[in-house]
């Protein structure tokens, strides 16, 4: 996955999701990162996201 400077032309974004995970009667909160397509991505096309801020 390539990362561009903020404002660049990306085809995916990262989305954090909070999941209520239950196991053995105990509740745990788990964070998961999902990759969401912003447009159609062709086979073998590079996945590109923008950075949240410039370092």
Phi and psi in radians as a Rosetta constraint file:
Dihedral C 1 N 2 CA 2 C 2 CIRCULARHARMONIC -1.628 0.35
Dihedral N 2 CA 2 C 2 N 3 CIRCULARHARMONIC 2.555 0.35
Dihedral C 2 N 3 CA 3 C 3 CIRCULARHARMONIC -2.054 0.35
Dihedral N 3 CA 3 C 3 N 4 CIRCULARHARMONIC 2.233 0.35
Dihedral C 3 N 4 CA 4 C 4 CIRCULARHARMONIC -1.813 0.35
Dihedral N 4 CA 4 C 4 N 5 CIRCULARHARMONIC 2.861 0.35
Dihedral C 4 N 5 CA 5 C 5 CIRCULARHARMONIC -1.127 0.35
Dihedral N 5 CA 5 C 5 N 6 CIRCULARHARMONIC 2.704 0.35
Dihedral C 5 N 6 CA 6 C 6 CIRCULARHARMONIC -0.919 0.35
Dihedral N 6 CA 6 C 6 N 7 CIRCULARHARMONIC 2.415 0.35
Dihedral C 6 N 7 CA 7 C 7 CIRCULARHARMONIC 1.564 0.35
Dihedral N 7 CA 7 C 7 N 8 CIRCULARHARMONIC -0.002 0.35
Dihedral C 7 N 8 CA 8 C 8 CIRCULARHARMONIC -1.322 0.35
Dihedral N 8 CA 8 C 8 N 9 CIRCULARHARMONIC 3.043 0.35
Dihedral C 8 N 9 CA 9 C 9 CIRCULARHARMONIC -1.599 0.35
Dihedral N 9 CA 9 C 9 N 10 CIRCULARHARMONIC 1.748 0.35
Dihedral C 9 N 10 CA 10 C 10 CIRCULARHARMONIC -1.870 0.35
Dihedral N 10 CA 10 C 10 N 11 CIRCULARHARMONIC 2.850 0.35
Dihedral C 10 N 11 CA 11 C 11 CIRCULARHARMONIC -2.030 0.35
Dihedral N 11 CA 11 C 11 N 12 CIRCULARHARMONIC -0.072 0.35
Dihedral C 11 N 12 CA 12 C 12 CIRCULARHARMONIC -2.463 0.35
Dihedral N 12 CA 12 C 12 N 13 CIRCULARHARMONIC 2.862 0.35
Dihedral C 12 N 13 CA 13 C 13 CIRCULARHARMONIC -2.410 0.35
Dihedral N 13 CA 13 C 13 N 14 CIRCULARHARMONIC 2.697 0.35
Dihedral C 13 N 14 CA 14 C 14 CIRCULARHARMONIC -1.664 0.35
Dihedral N 14 CA 14 C 14 N 15 CIRCULARHARMONIC 2.394 0.35
Dihedral C 14 N 15 CA 15 C 15 CIRCULARHARMONIC -2.284 0.35
Dihedral N 15 CA 15 C 15 N 16 CIRCULARHARMONIC 2.094 0.35
Dihedral C 15 N 16 CA 16 C 16 CIRCULARHARMONIC -1.420 0.35
Dihedral N 16 CA 16 C 16 N 17 CIRCULARHARMONIC 2.349 0.35
Dihedral C 16 N 17 CA 17 C 17 CIRCULARHARMONIC -2.201 0.35
Dihedral N 17 CA 17 C 17 N 18 CIRCULARHARMONIC 2.325 0.35
Dihedral C 17 N 18 CA 18 C 18 CIRCULARHARMONIC -1.653 0.35
Dihedral N 18 CA 18 C 18 N 19 CIRCULARHARMONIC 2.153 0.35
Dihedral C 18 N 19 CA 19 C 19 CIRCULARHARMONIC -2.020 0.35
Dihedral N 19 CA 19 C 19 N 20 CIRCULARHARMONIC 2.393 0.35
Dihedral C 19 N 20 CA 20 C 20 CIRCULARHARMONIC -1.542 0.35
Dihedral N 20 CA 20 C 20 N 21 CIRCULARHARMONIC 1.707 0.35
Dihedral C 20 N 21 CA 21 C 21 CIRCULARHARMONIC -1.645 0.35
Dihedral N 21 CA 21 C 21 N 22 CIRCULARHARMONIC 2.161 0.35
Dihedral C 21 N 22 CA 22 C 22 CIRCULARHARMONIC -1.999 0.35
Dihedral N 22 CA 22 C 22 N 23 CIRCULARHARMONIC 2.237 0.35
Dihedral C 22 N 23 CA 23 C 23 CIRCULARHARMONIC -2.536 0.35
Dihedral N 23 CA 23 C 23 N 24 CIRCULARHARMONIC 2.354 0.35
Dihedral C 23 N 24 CA 24 C 24 CIRCULARHARMONIC 0.936 0.35
Dihedral N 24 CA 24 C 24 N 25 CIRCULARHARMONIC 0.659 0.35
Dihedral C 24 N 25 CA 25 C 25 CIRCULARHARMONIC 1.366 0.35
Dihedral N 25 CA 25 C 25 N 26 CIRCULARHARMONIC -0.016 0.35
Dihedral C 25 N 26 CA 26 C 26 CIRCULARHARMONIC -1.821 0.35
Dihedral N 26 CA 26 C 26 N 27 CIRCULARHARMONIC 2.506 0.35
Dihedral C 26 N 27 CA 27 C 27 CIRCULARHARMONIC -1.698 0.35
Dihedral N 27 CA 27 C 27 N 28 CIRCULARHARMONIC 2.269 0.35
Dihedral C 27 N 28 CA 28 C 28 CIRCULARHARMONIC -2.239 0.35
Dihedral N 28 CA 28 C 28 N 29 CIRCULARHARMONIC 2.511 0.35
Dihedral C 28 N 29 CA 29 C 29 CIRCULARHARMONIC -1.718 0.35
Dihedral N 29 CA 29 C 29 N 30 CIRCULARHARMONIC 2.250 0.35
Dihedral C 29 N 30 CA 30 C 30 CIRCULARHARMONIC -2.187 0.35
Dihedral N 30 CA 30 C 30 N 31 CIRCULARHARMONIC 2.368 0.35
Dihedral C 30 N 31 CA 31 C 31 CIRCULARHARMONIC -1.690 0.35
Dihedral N 31 CA 31 C 31 N 32 CIRCULARHARMONIC 2.390 0.35
Dihedral C 31 N 32 CA 32 C 32 CIRCULARHARMONIC -2.295 0.35
Dihedral N 32 CA 32 C 32 N 33 CIRCULARHARMONIC 2.485 0.35
Dihedral C 32 N 33 CA 33 C 33 CIRCULARHARMONIC -1.792 0.35
Dihedral N 33 CA 33 C 33 N 34 CIRCULARHARMONIC 2.200 0.35
Dihedral C 33 N 34 CA 34 C 34 CIRCULARHARMONIC -1.903 0.35
Dihedral N 34 CA 34 C 34 N 35 CIRCULARHARMONIC 2.481 0.35
Dihedral C 34 N 35 CA 35 C 35 CIRCULARHARMONIC -1.745 0.35
Dihedral N 35 CA 35 C 35 N 36 CIRCULARHARMONIC 2.070 0.35
Dihedral C 35 N 36 CA 36 C 36 CIRCULARHARMONIC -1.922 0.35
Dihedral N 36 CA 36 C 36 N 37 CIRCULARHARMONIC 2.197 0.35
Dihedral C 36 N 37 CA 37 C 37 CIRCULARHARMONIC -1.299 0.35
Dihedral N 37 CA 37 C 37 N 38 CIRCULARHARMONIC 2.344 0.35
Dihedral C 37 N 38 CA 38 C 38 CIRCULARHARMONIC -1.629 0.35
Dihedral N 38 CA 38 C 38 N 39 CIRCULARHARMONIC -0.289 0.35
Dihedral C 38 N 39 CA 39 C 39 CIRCULARHARMONIC -2.738 0.35
Dihedral N 39 CA 39 C 39 N 40 CIRCULARHARMONIC 3.068 0.35
Dihedral C 39 N 40 CA 40 C 40 CIRCULARHARMONIC -1.167 0.35
Dihedral N 40 CA 40 C 40 N 41 CIRCULARHARMONIC 2.308 0.35
Dihedral C 40 N 41 CA 41 C 41 CIRCULARHARMONIC -1.961 0.35
Dihedral N 41 CA 41 C 41 N 42 CIRCULARHARMONIC 2.153 0.35
Dihedral C 41 N 42 CA 42 C 42 CIRCULARHARMONIC -1.396 0.35
Dihedral N 42 CA 42 C 42 N 43 CIRCULARHARMONIC 2.750 0.35
Dihedral C 42 N 43 CA 43 C 43 CIRCULARHARMONIC -0.990 0.35
Dihedral N 43 CA 43 C 43 N 44 CIRCULARHARMONIC 2.408 0.35
Dihedral C 43 N 44 CA 44 C 44 CIRCULARHARMONIC 1.192 0.35
Dihedral N 44 CA 44 C 44 N 45 CIRCULARHARMONIC 0.135 0.35
Dihedral C 44 N 45 CA 45 C 45 CIRCULARHARMONIC -1.360 0.35
Dihedral N 45 CA 45 C 45 N 46 CIRCULARHARMONIC 2.415 0.35
Dihedral C 45 N 46 CA 46 C 46 CIRCULARHARMONIC -1.156 0.35
Dihedral N 46 CA 46 C 46 N 47 CIRCULARHARMONIC 2.443 0.35
Dihedral C 46 N 47 CA 47 C 47 CIRCULARHARMONIC -1.539 0.35
Dihedral N 47 CA 47 C 47 N 48 CIRCULARHARMONIC 2.202 0.35
Dihedral C 47 N 48 CA 48 C 48 CIRCULARHARMONIC -2.276 0.35
Dihedral N 48 CA 48 C 48 N 49 CIRCULARHARMONIC 2.266 0.35
Dihedral C 48 N 49 CA 49 C 49 CIRCULARHARMONIC -2.168 0.35
Dihedral N 49 CA 49 C 49 N 50 CIRCULARHARMONIC 2.797 0.35
Dihedral C 49 N 50 CA 50 C 50 CIRCULARHARMONIC -1.692 0.35
Dihedral N 50 CA 50 C 50 N 51 CIRCULARHARMONIC 2.591 0.35
Dihedral C 50 N 51 CA 51 C 51 CIRCULARHARMONIC -1.282 0.35
Dihedral N 51 CA 51 C 51 N 52 CIRCULARHARMONIC 2.555 0.35
Dihedral C 51 N 52 CA 52 C 52 CIRCULARHARMONIC -1.207 0.35
Dihedral N 52 CA 52 C 52 N 53 CIRCULARHARMONIC -0.439 0.35
Dihedral C 52 N 53 CA 53 C 53 CIRCULARHARMONIC -2.734 0.35
Dihedral N 53 CA 53 C 53 N 54 CIRCULARHARMONIC 2.774 0.35
Dihedral C 53 N 54 CA 54 C 54 CIRCULARHARMONIC -1.492 0.35
Dihedral N 54 CA 54 C 54 N 55 CIRCULARHARMONIC 2.320 0.35
